[in-house]
Amino acid sequence: MREGEVRERAFAMPLTSPAYPPGPYRFIDREFLIITYRTSPEKLRALVPEPMRPAGDLVKYEFIRMPNSTGFGDYSESGQVIPVTLDGRAGGYTHCMFLNDEGPIAGGRELWGFPKKRAEPRLKVEVDTLVGSLDYGPVRIATGTMGFKHKAADLAAIKASMAAPNFLLKIIPHVDGSPRICEIVEYGLEDVNLKGAWTGPAALELHAHALAPVAELPVLEVVSAVHILADLTLGLGRVVHDYLR
């Protein structure tokens, strides 16, 4: 393969069969269970990298089902998003995320900097309850439950929350092991078609795990929960802070 061909074909590894296709990425019938809870402010300050700052004492625990996504197929994910501010702008910092599909794990980490690891998240309806779960190997580390469609949510408020900026800490090492990229990336959800949103009583239980430490942000009080169904495009990112500049 000639050098010019390499430059033309190179998008992602491996060269001849990339782990994921070029974006943008569209999701149809993407389903969320988001449980908002209070946690330790001291723990949040210790985990949120400056210049971002926690916006209070809240964490959003998410279970997401994606049955139809361009390039990635059918998969699920689960993790924690922390409300933060950056340069006076309110948004969400993705602290951790666990998926059951190698393509979006690789693409999410390499393109945006999503902190993704392999695990087994699930989101399904069990009779009258929406149930989210996350297993890391044989160990259950998160269980979230919500009464199924007890009350319609405020669609305008939900759509406004989905329009807020999202922040990620992207880290890619150099070949000598030193950091080659260390930056905060901002991305947004685009072309959102909100099909429905509901609230209901909810509960969340987190368990300690050495390699999936979701319980480092303990649940002190469940504040609210929302179940969302939407089509959307995951927008590509831009660098808003470079630690190595």
VENWOKA-V521414 format. One record per residue. SS is DSSP state (~ for helix, > for strand, _ for the rest). PSI is psi as a letter, one per 30 degrees, with the letter a starting at -180 (999 if undefined). Layout:
[[SS | PSI] [SS | PSI]]
This chain:
[[_ | k] [_ | l] [~ | e] [~ | e] [~ | e] [~ | e] [~ | e] [~ | e] [~ | f] [_ | j] [_ | e] [_ | l] [_ | k] [_ | l] [_ | e] [_ | f] [_ | i] [_ | k] [_ | f] [_ | l] [_ | l] [_ | k] [_ | a] [_ | l] [> | k] [> | k] [> | k] [> | k] [> | h] [> | k] [> | k] [> | k] [> | j] [> | j] [> | j] [> | k] [> | l] [> | k] [_ | a] [_ | k] [~ | e] [~ | e] [~ | e] [~ | e] [~ | e] [~ | f] [~ | f] [_ | k] [_ | k] [_ | l] [_ | g] [_ | l] [> | k] [> | k] [_ | g] [_ | b] [_ | g] [> | l] [> | k] [> | j] [> | k] [> | k] [> | k] [> | k] [> | k] [> | i] [> | f] [> | j] [> | k] [_ | k] [_ | f] [_ | f] [> | b] [> | j] [> | l] [> | l] [> | l] [> | k] [> | a] [> | k] [> | k] [> | k] [> | k] [> | l] [> | k] [> | j] [_ | h] [_ | f] [> | k] [> | k] [> | a] [> | k] [> | k] [> | j] [> | e] [> | l] [> | k] [> | k] [> | l] [_ | g] [_ | k] [~ | e] [~ | e] [~ | f] [~ | e] [~ | e] [~ | e] [~ | e] [~ | e] [~ | e] [~ | e] [~ | e] [_ | g] [_ | k] [_ | i] [> | k] [> | l] [> | k] [_ | a] [> | i] [> | l] [> | k] [> | k] [> | l] [> | k] [> | j] [_ | c] [_ | g] [> | k] [> | k] [> | k] [> | k] [> | l] [> | k] [> | k] [> | j] [_ | b] [_ | g] [> | k] [> | k] [> | f] [> | k] [> | k] [> | k] [> | k] [> | k] [> | k] [_ | j] [_ | h] [_ | e] [> | k] [> | k] [_ | l] [_ | j] [~ | e] [~ | e] [~ | e] [~ | e] [~ | e] [~ | e] [~ | e] [~ | f] [_ | f] [_ | l] [> | l] [> | k] [> | k] [> | k] [> | j] [> | k] [> | k] [> | k] [> | l] [_ | l] [_ | f] [_ | g] [_ | f] [_ | l] [> | k] [> | e] [> | k] [> | j] [> | l] [> | k] [> | k] [> | k] [> | l] [_ | l] [> | k] [> | l] [> | h] [> | k] [> | j] [> | j] [> | f] [> | l] [> | k] [> | l] [> | l] [_ | l] [_ | k] [> | l] [> | l] [> | k] [> | k] [> | k] [_ | k] [_ | k] [_ | k] [_ | e] [_ | f] [_ | i] [_ | h] [~ | f] [~ | f] [~ | f] [_ | i] [_ | l] [_ | j] [_ | e] [> | k] [> | k] [> | e] [> | l] [> | k] [> | k] [> | k] [> | k] [> | k] [> | l] [> | k] [> | l] [> | k] [> | j] [_ | k] [_ | l] [_ | l] [> | k] [> | k] [> | f] [> | k] [> | j] [_ | f] [_ | g] [_ | 999]]
